[in-house]
Amino acid sequence: MPITHSIKYATLAFALLGVATGASASDADDFPSKPIQFLVAAGAGGGTDNFARVVRPMFEEALGGARITVVNLPAASGALAHQRTATSAADGHTLDFASTTLVTSLAAGQNPVGLDQVTPVARMQSDVMALFVNPERFPDFESFVQYAEENPGKVTVGGTHTASPDHVAFLSLRDASGLDMNFIPYDSTGNATANVLGGNIDATTTSLSPLLSYIEAGQMMPILVFSDERLEDYPDVPTTVENDWDLTDGNDRAIFVHADTPAPILQRLEDAFKTVYDSEDYQSYAERVNLDYREGWMGSDEYRQRLENNYELYSRLLKND
Amino acid sequence: MLEHFLGGLAVVMQPLNLLLLTSAVFIGFIGGALPGISGVILVVILLPVTYGMEPTTAFMVLTAIYGATVFSGLITAILYRAPGTPEAVMTAFDGYPMTQRGEAGKALGIGVLSSAIGGIVGTIALIIFTPMLAKMALKFSSPEYFALAVLGLTVVASLGGRLIYGLIGAALGLLIATVGIDPLTGTSRYTFGNLNLAEGVGLIPVIVGLFAVSEVMKRTLDHGSHQPLTKVKVKIFDLPILRQIGMTLSRSSIIGVVIGILPGIGASTAAMVSYSETVRWSKHPEKFGKGAPEGIAAPESANNAAAMGALVPLFALGIPGSGTTAVILGAFIMHGLQPGPMFMLTSSDLIYAVFAGLFIVNFMILLFSKPFIMLFTKLLNVPYSALGPIIIMCCIVGTYSVRNSLFDVWLMLGFGVAGYLLEKINFPLVSIILGLVLGPIAESELRRALSMSQGDVSIFLTRPISATLLGIALLLLAVTLITPLIKRARRNATA
């Protein structure tokens, strides 16, 4: 009996020791102390998924060796991925790869995981949003505005589902410009684009990179870009800021962790992603997928501040819709 | 065009490419035959492997896998009523009864031949019509899709069995389809605050549950429903059969191509529509669901034709026509290529090599499917007490892997029990699937069409294509409802 007792105590002691070392493992030097999981808040094969899978080997290298698995959790616009990140241990081993949809769906009340539960490590991509039309219908933004003013309530603008970055970009444009337009949500960017090409709707608000080949073929044209400066490739296309509308949000891709992750670990993660971002491999990937129109990088603190501001703006816009 | 195609064929015939293509076909066979592993998942898994390849080779491999999975879903659908892919659901309706009658070999032969013919028709259409058809598909907008879905739903009336069950089933399917976040307003419907339901009820858990799991339950619980064990001999070219299904094959291949080309509607819908049309035009609609050869020929030729058709908008416009083609689009972008209007001009070598590869793949299906099927038919002689649990395990793993969701597994098992009970009262399960697949299309396109017209219903009648489709639906509905009445009146008159 006493022997089993002592064994029990010994096990207990070891267990406590284990907990104690576990706590001091917040020391960023030991990181990563176990395999890392990338949760992708989107389906396999999409832009966010490609992003996570391309970054994975580079990130392994930047950490000086790590084992990483990628899991797709597309359900509920990625809310399940955010939820799992928020309920996992706050030790930086569960990373959530998400797009702007995280904050737009939060503002729409579809995502229960708030910015107090998950926090950004860094933003690495920001695809420029723009208003696209068939150039045969509207040669420029002026003619579009003129048509919209003469036909209030008749203009139809397509984009992906409700509370998507496309939808929020539309709402913020309508709010700023005061034009009377309607939004029609589609299942995918492809469907919205097809309807603009076929002349079934008037325009679409979406990000630039997926539509480049239509622009080259002259079938679609951006007539307004959501940016503070004109883009080098489109010097004739006016910006929102020129029109005194402070709308520069793009469709971002960023990495999130549990909000209580210790600061040294968060810093270590941010540094590792910065190394990846600055690498030649990553930059050539960004160029290949046309995400080099503007600086994608934004550090943890700056991006958190921006998301919080956006959350308030988007909540207001979606509530008034 | 022929010159381009021959150039493409030369690329495919290079030994290394031919070897890769053959292995891609086998990988596709295996993936397609296992329930839950669909073309989408397989392409995603193999995507990183193709990074190291030349783009031309990479896309030949990816599209070959895609073509082969669409085909091989029929094997388990016919043998065990466990469709390997969603595209093969309709094949189980008549394929499995044939297996139960001891005609598995005949059923599989019809499936293989129909798949290959559908695939070849689809590939030819792909090669000839890509530039032309892509423009036409753009005429299809929300009113037209809504009309198409309505046309599909009217089939419930001619499915046979008790009409009231058919209507209840379709309504049930439509109801299940409404679960989840409403894509147009973002409101949660019937989710009960459960995040797992926010995305809606997946097609895979419902299909696998209703068909595969319920069948295993039936075989286990109801004694005396054992099928006769016979030697399965697959005969692909069988002239009398070919004569019988020739008409069905040509009609279904064309339906498949047309539906495949429409962006956003995939091979599963094509299989469903062509099956319903075959029932509608048949002189013996009562034979369907009980092992009619046409019931295999229709969905199998249509889904393979549609799989090829779905590549038309992808290559010509950069718009994916189905789930798998959406993933292939992602793969193109990863390789630094952007499918779109300019793609045919800038990358014609690559495109024609892919076309030629697909052409070859369909012949490979004819050639290699027999030995592959033999592997599966050997399993028929394994006692069901061992096979049943294996099927259930495959169902669980497959369903889980689609969304990494254990919730979906419970949902699937629930639908399994429901399917088992519903079959006891001869409830037509197909009507539920019909509602589930066509419901979201009908609902969201109706609402989109109305926001396009600012609420004016006349949009459905002023656009020629939607007006025609709705007219046909109405006419067919009237015919199916009135014909039995006339027959009864005649019988009364003569009596």
Interface residues (C-beta under 8 A of the other chain):
Chain A: A44 G45 G46 G47 D49 N50 R53 V54 V71 N72 L73 P74 A75 A76 S77 A79 L80 Q83 A108 G109 Q110 P112 G153 K154 T156 H161 T162 A163 N182 I184 P185 Y186 D187 S188 G190 N191 T193 A194 N195 L197 G198 G199 N200 I201 L212 S213 Y214 E216 A217 Q219 R288 V289 N290 L318
Chain B: V40 I41 V43 V44 L47 P48 A137 L138 K139 F140 S141 S142 I181 D182 P183 L184 T185 G186 S188 L195 N196 A198 E199 P263 G264 P313 L317 G318 I319 P320 A326 V327 L329 G330 A331 I333 M334 G336 Q338 P339 G340 P341 M342 F343 R403 N404 S405 S444 R448 S451 M452 Q454
